[in-house]
């Protein structure tokens, strides 16, 4: 699916129209997407921050109708604004991930992908965790403007367990 499809779905929802009228200064600040090839845990959330009241709302797009949920902001964190004309396609990102996984001698198909849409230092990107067979994982950063994977790291579930275990021992 193309990101613009999800924005259009959000913009067409009655609740979002009311939200925009009530909080015209609200801006897109993050997103969360799950693409599950093995089950049915597909999710799409777009988050909007309201600077005047320092609140953030997440819009669950996989609900019908779209559901608005207030989210907590911890500390003095102020979300950064994302462009709302972003154009990327999750299928094409998956193709890039599959090629990268193949070039890294990792076997198997992608089971599940989890993406977080964020802005850091004025740049919009997707951080992703890709679940592979045999408890394999890949961590990626996808640069939206460049339309390519800029960071890729293979891991296994056991690497994560060892890391957490070492932390607890200290």
C-alpha positions in Angstrom: 0.0 0.0 0.0 1.0 3.5 -0.7 1.3 6.0 2.3 -0.9 8.5 0.5 -3.7 5.9 0.6 -3.6 5.9 4.4 -3.6 9.7 4.5 -6.6 9.9 2.2 -8.4 7.4 4.4 -7.7 9.5 7.4 -8.6 12.8 5.7 -12.0 11.2 4.6 -12.9 10.2 8.1 -15.6 12.2 9.9 -13.8 12.2 13.2 -10.6 13.6 11.6 -12.5 16.4 10.0 -13.9 17.4 13.4 -10.4 17.1 14.9 -8.9 19.4 12.2 -11.7 22.0 12.8 -11.1 21.9 16.5 -7.3 21.9 16.3 -6.2 23.4 13.0 -2.6 23.8 14.2 -2.2 20.0 14.8 0.4 18.3 12.6 1.4 14.8 11.6 4.3 13.8 13.8 4.6 10.0 13.6 3.1 6.8 12.3 3.1 3.1 13.1 2.6 0.3 10.6 2.5 -3.5 10.9 2.4 -5.7 7.9 1.8 -9.3 8.9 2.2 -12.0 6.3 1.6 -14.9 8.7 -1.4 -13.7 10.7 -3.8 -10.8 10.8 -2.0 -8.2 12.9 -2.0 -5.5 10.3 -2.1 -2.0 11.8 -1.9 1.5 10.6 -1.7 4.5 13.0 -1.0 8.1 12.2 -0.2 10.5 15.1 -1.0 14.2 15.3 0.5 16.6 17.8 -1.4 19.7 19.1 1.3 22.3 20.2 -1.2 24.6 21.9 -2.4 22.0 24.4 0.7 19.7 24.2 -1.3 16.6 23.4 -0.9 13.9 20.9 -3.6 11.7 19.3 -3.2 8.5 17.4 -5.7 7.7 14.6 -6.1 3.9 14.1 -6.8 3.5 10.4 -7.4 -0.3 10.6 -10.6 0.4 12.6 -13.9 1.2 10.9 -14.6 4.0 11.5 -11.2 5.5 12.1 -10.6 5.6 15.9 -8.9 8.5 17.7 -7.0 7.7 20.9 -5.1 10.2 23.1 -1.5 9.1 23.7 0.8 10.0 26.5 3.8 12.2 26.1 6.5 11.7 28.7 8.7 14.5 29.9 9.4 17.6 27.9 9.4 15.8 24.6 8.0 17.8 21.7 7.3 15.7 18.5 8.7 16.9 15.3 6.6 17.7 12.2 6.5 15.2 9.3 5.7 16.2 5.8 2.1 15.2 4.9 2.9 14.8 1.3 5.2 11.9 1.8 5.1 9.3 -1.0 6.3 5.8 -0.4 5.0 2.4 -1.0 5.3 -0.5 1.5 5.4 -3.1 -1.3 8.4 -1.4 -2.9 10.1 -1.1 0.5 9.5 -4.8 1.1 11.1 -5.6 -2.3 14.2 -3.6 -1.3 14.3 -5.4 2.1 14.0 -8.8 0.3 16.9 -8.0 -2.0 19.0 -6.8 0.9 18.2 -9.9 2.9 19.1 -12.1 -0.1 22.4 -10.3 -0.5 23.2 -10.9 3.2 22.8 -14.7 2.8 19.7 -14.8 4.9 17.3 -17.5 4.0 13.5 -17.4 4.2 10.7 -15.1 3.4 9.6 -12.0 5.4 7.0 -13.0 8.1 6.2 -9.6 9.5 7.3 -6.0 9.2 6.9 -3.3 11.8 7.6 0.3 10.8 7.8 3.6 12.8 7.5 6.8 10.7 9.6 9.5 12.3 11.4 12.8 11.7 15.0 13.4 13.1 17.1 16.4 12.2 14.6 17.5 9.6 14.7 14.2 7.8 11.7 11.9 7.5 12.4 8.2 7.6 11.0 4.7 8.5 12.6 2.6 11.2 11.8 -1.0 10.6 12.0 -4.4 12.3 11.7 -7.3 9.9 10.8 -10.7 11.3 12.3 -13.7 9.5 12.0 -17.5 9.9 14.1 -19.2 12.6 13.8 -16.2 15.0 15.7 -14.0 12.7 15.4 -10.2 12.6 16.6 -7.4 10.5 16.7 -3.8 11.6 16.5 -1.2 8.9 16.3 2.6 8.4 14.6 3.7 5.2 15.3 7.2 3.9 12.0 8.3 2.4 13.5 11.2 0.4 16.2 9.0 -1.1 13.7 6.0 -1.4 16.3 3.5 -0.2 17.5 1.6 2.8 20.3 3.5 4.4 21.0 1.1 7.3 20.6 -2.6 7.6 21.5 -5.0 10.4 20.8 -8.7 10.7 20.1 -10.0 14.2 18.6 -13.1 15.8 16.3 -13.3 18.7 19.1 -15.0 20.6 21.3 -11.9 20.1 18.6 -9.8 21.8 18.2 -12.3 24.7 22.0 -12.3 25.3 22.1 -8.5 25.3 19.2 -8.3 27.8 20.8 -11.0 29.9 24.1 -9.2 30.1 22.3 -6.0 31.1 20.6 -7.8 34.0 23.9 -9.3 35.3 25.4 -5.9 35.9 
